[in-house]
Amino acid sequence: MSLSARIQAMSESPIRKLTPFAQAAEAQGKKVYHLNIGQPDVPTPKVFMEQVRKFTEPTLAYGNSHGEEVLLKAIRKYYLGLGMDYALEDIYVTNGASEALGFAILAICDPGDELLIFEPFYSNYSSMAQMYNVQLKAIATSPENDYRLPGEEVIEKAITPKTKALLLNNPGNPAGTIFTRKEMEMLVRIALKHDLMIIADESYREYVFSGSMISFGTYPELAQNLVITDTVSKRFSACGARIGYLLTKNKELCQQILKCCQSRLCCPMLEQYGAAALYSTPPEYLAKVNAEYKKRSETLKEELAKIPGLQFSKPCGAFYVMVKLPVDDAESFATWLLEHFDLDGDTVMIAPGAGFYLTPGKGVDEARLAYVINCQALRRAIKILGAGLQAYPGYKLK
């Protein structure tokens, strides 16, 4: 038996690939500070489980492929509060934002078509493209320029007859960047000029620490060329619920997305009821959580600045930062931290940077850090990182 070339070509997640080393370190009694994955430590609002416990139907039956009305109405109300009017039939509940992104790619692209992205980018975009035999085409941004977008002519030069969409993350994972209004207007202009779709992953909308986040959904002229994907995972610290959704006002696209939803029957029923309740959470909850992450971003910057030879991006949103390490290979260093290093029994896990790039050779000395632990733990984790660098045989400043 031979396995498909498609599955063998898929890369491992740079966020999770070192998990066996972390598990081995923990089995040895080490405490591992996880900066590798965007799993918030903020408690999920209690209304989620309270609503699940209220479910009294005698049979847990199949739900609506489109999504349960109680959740669709909650999502619609949330977007109305943001100044965006999406009808119930414009919203499709999915198994996390990942399924929403996959459905969008499947509906928009044929095998061999291209999606334009800006690197560094969320690593799972690469896996999704490989699953559907779609080509990613990366346009470079630079840490020296705070990962700001290149000029319009650079982006247009990358467009070919095979280009179907721009795949964008705002606020950005992994660098924490947020598009400026000027950049947003440029992207909208390019999409309309070349009749491209914009697939906008706006999962981190609430987490803005510098400037302001503008949704692509606030541009009415883009309505027929836009898909927004979103989730309760980060907003309400409910990653395990696996409830996301897709929004579009393009009715033809809606018909095709519904086919995808029907093919997987439905999303989990209990989690949809719990997710609907999350949207009744008072605004003070999100304001408090945002303030906590802003505090963590300041703590992170303060601690990283103490490490000689380390450079880092300006974290404006989401809860990630890209760091350039004074080593030749960040993955080797990350593995060494877990296998061979500890500071008084503690070590740290980071996500190697190469997996967030498409261009060969880029990101090999970088890593993504997720500041999803409290400030005290964050200070400890960065202290371990700095001590690990100085002890590492490949530390360049020795």
C-alpha positions, 0 to 999 in steps of 0.5 A, a space after each residue: 500500500 502507498 500513501 498519497 503524495 498529497 498527505 506526504 507533502 503536508 508539513 507538520 505543525 511548527 506549533 505542535 511538532 515538538 510536543 513529544 519533546 515537551 512531554 518527555 521533559 515533563 515526564 522527567 519532572 521538568 516544568 515546561 512553560 508553553 509559549 508555543 501555542 495560542 491557548 489562553 489561560 483566561 477562564 472560559 465564561 461560566 455561561 458556556 457550561 451553564 447553558 450546556 447543562 440546561 440542555 434537556 432534549 431526550 435525544 442528542 439529534 443531528 443539528 442544522 447543517 447551517 448552524 443552530 438558529 440560537 447561535 446564528 442570531 447571537 452572531 448576527 447581533 454581535 456583528 450588528 454591534 460592530 456596524 456590520 449587517 449580516 443576515 442569518 443566511 449569510 452566516 455558517 457555523 463551522 468546526 472552528 475557524 479552521 473549517 471555515 477557512 478550509 470551506 472558503 478555500 474549497 469553494 473559491 479555488 480549483 486544484 492548482 489555483 493560487 492564494 496570495 499571503 503575506 509572510 510570516 503567516 499562520 502556519 496552518 494556512 500552508 496545511 490547508 492549501 496542501 489539503 486542497 491542492 492549492 498553491 500559496 504564493 508568499 509576499 515578503 514583509 520585513 521585521 525591520 519595517 514592523 511587517 508593514 505591507 509592501 507597495 501596491 505595485 509589489 502585490 499586483 506583480 504577484 497576481 497571475 491568472 491563477 490567483 483567486 484570493 488574498 488570504 489575510 489575518 488581521 490582527 496578525 498571527 504570528 507577528 501581532 501586526 494590524 493593518 492600517 487604514 491605508 493598507 486596508 484601502 489598498 487591499 480592497 482596491 487590489 481585490 476589486 481591480 483584479 476581481 479577487 476574493 478576500 478571505 479575512 481571518 479576523 479571529 483576534 479582533 478584540 485583542 488590539 493594544 496599539 492603534 485600531 483594528 478595521 474589519 474588511 466587513 465595513 467596506 460595503 463595496 467589497 461585499 461580493 468579494 469578501 469572506 470573513 472567518 471568525 471563532 469563539 476560541 480566542 475571544 472567549 477562551 473557548 478553544 476546545 469548543 471548536 465553534 467557528 463561523 464563516 460570513 459572506 454576502 455573496 449568495 452564489 458562494 453561500 450556496 456552495 458553502 452550504 454544500 460543504 456544511 451538509 457534507 459534514 452533517 452538522 457541528 456539535 449541538 451542545 457546543 453551539 448552545 454554549 457558544 450562543 450563551 458566550 455572546 451574552 457575556 457583558 462587554 466588561 469581560 472583553 475589556 478586562 481580558 484585553 487589558 490583561 493581554 495588553 499588560 502581558 505584551 508590555 511585560 513581554 517587551 520589557 523582559 525580551 529587551 533584557 536578552 542580548 542579541 535578541 530582536 523582536 517585532 512590535 506586538 500590536 494585537 493578537 497575543 503573539 510576537 516574532 523574535 529573531 534569536 542569536 542562533 543559526 537554527 531556532 528549531 535545534 535550539 527549541 529542541 535543545 531547550 526541552 531535551 538538555 536544559 532547565 533552570 532550577 527544574 524549569 524549561 520553556 517551549 517555543 514555536 520555531 519560525 521557519 514554519 511561518 514562512 513559505 520562502 526556503 531559508 526564511 525564519 530559520 533563526 526566528 521563533 513565535 512566542 505566545 504570551 498567553 500565560 500570566 505576567 509572573 509566569 511570563 517573566 519566568 519563561 523569558 528569564 529561562 529563555 535568556 538563560 538557555 540562550 547563554 548556555 546553548 552551544 550555538 549561541 552567537 554572542 559567546 
